[in-house]
Amino acid sequence: MIPATHTSTLLDPDEPDTIRLTEAEARAIGETAVQRIGYTAEDARIVVDQLIDNMLCGYKFAGLPRILAMAGDEKINDARTPIKVVKETTVSALMDGGNNIGYVTCYHAAQMAIEKAQAHGVSCVGVYNTYYSGRNAYFVEHIVNAGLVCMHSGANKPRVVPPGAARPALGTNPISFGFPSEEGAVIVDMGTAALMWGDVLLHAHLGEPLPEGVGVDQHGNPTRDAAAAVKGGVAPFGGKDYVYKGYGLSFAMQALGLLAGSAIVRDTPMDYGFLFWAVNPEIMLPGNDFKQRMSQFVRDMKALPKRPGVNEIRIPSERANRERERRRVEGIVVKRKVIESLRAL
């Protein structure tokens, strides 16, 4: 365990209800817990590698607490079969996830997208018969680090209540884009819900209220009670006046889930389907100078005139990358209640 230093300088100050762990300690706790709920050592490694990276990047709800949600998911008790490719061309593949969790299925789908795009310039890979995959940016960053431009979309279980409806009909349906640059991967990753479901579950587990305008109870009424929202859902992003924007994007991501096979197993479009598109910039640009052009784009954005009191213009993923490097030194802070729950699985 990393010893506490001067708390005012830490990204995550030590508090009585938290524990500070090294990456190795957090990984050991996580892998043990994932294996306890029925996964192999290799699958546990794949799952926890993402969970640790999520916490390093500052997404606490998407870290070790997700194992508790996995343990409580109804799909975990259903039979699992090996992941298999059911349709394939030189540039595409459709994969049956075999009811394996999306952390694992999307990891393998992303690897296939890399291989096909590197060999043939472009690729499109979809995976269905799976469920929660975690943070899209994690997979997209792996694809971008292979020198590719990427788009990744996810359709999932109904959690989002369309404007005017009394029950959820859409997933939180994230969309992510990734671009290689000379300084590394530049990632744009966003959910189309007002709050991601993992954050709702963490609020409910800790007994903390939701932000205003996020939660909806089982009767379609606004609520800040996270436990009530778990039984109901959340609103699309955009707030009161612009909710139609989040709703439109969420609708489109659900439709792309159909392209990834979401309706094949349970014959409903309101199910999980993950899609990866990857492009090798070499097939588009003469001189293969995309990385240089992307770096210049970033420099131009950061060099824009700043308003009074603004120290810096940041680009998407810059905050997460900085926090990742700091937390690798400072350690990962986890709620003591979460660690106790993991050890009690």
KAUR-V539778 format. One record per backbone hydrogen bond with DSSP energy under -0.5 kcal/mol. NH is the residue of the N-H (numbers start at 1). CO is the residue of the C=O. Records with the same first field share a line. If there is no record, write none. Layout:
# KAUR-V539778
NH=CO / CO
This chain:
# KAUR-V539778
9=6
10=7
13=11
18=15
19=334
21=19 / 332
26=22
27=23
28=24
29=25
30=26
31=27
32=28
33=29
34=30
35=31
36=32
37=33
38=35
39=34
44=40
45=41
46=42
47=43
48=44
49=45
50=46
51=47
52=48
53=49
54=50
55=51
56=52
57=53
58=55
59=54
60=58
62=59
63=60
65=60
66=63
67=64
68=64 / 65
69=65
70=66
71=67
72=68
73=69 / 70
76=73
77=74
78=75
81=98
84=96
86=84 / 94
87=94
89=92
93=124
94=87
95=126
96=84
97=95 / 128
99=129
100=97 / 129
102=131 / 132
103=132
104=101
105=101
106=102
107=103
108=104
109=105
110=106
111=107
112=108
113=109
114=110
115=111
116=112
117=113
118=114
119=115
120=116
121=117
123=278
124=91
125=276
126=93
127=274
128=95
129=272
131=100
136=134
138=135
139=135 / 136
140=136
141=137
142=138
143=139
144=140
145=141
146=143
147=144
148=143
149=279
150=178
151=277
152=176
153=275
154=174
155=273
159=170
160=170
161=234
162=160
165=162
169=160
170=160
175=190
176=152
177=188
178=150
179=186
181=184
182=291
184=181
186=179
187=185
188=177
189=187
190=175
192=172
193=172
194=235
199=196
200=196
201=197
202=198
203=199
204=200
205=201
206=202
207=203
208=203
210=224
214=211
215=211 / 223
216=233
217=221
220=217
223=215
226=224
229=225
230=226
231=227
232=228
233=216
234=159
235=214
236=161
237=192
242=238
243=239
245=242
246=237 / 242
247=243
248=244
249=245
250=246
251=247
252=248
253=249
254=250
255=251
256=252
257=253
258=254 / 255
259=255
260=256
261=258
262=257
264=261
267=263
271=269
273=155
274=127
275=153
276=125
277=151
278=123
279=149
280=121
281=147 / 279
283=280
284=281
285=281
288=285
293=289
294=290
295=291
296=292
297=293
298=294
299=295
300=296
301=297
302=298
303=299
304=301
310=307
311=309
314=312
318=315
321=317
322=318
323=319
324=320
325=321
326=322
327=323
328=324
329=325 / 326
330=326
331=327
332=21
334=19 / 332
336=17
337=17
338=335
339=335
340=336
341=337
342=338
343=339
344=340
345=342
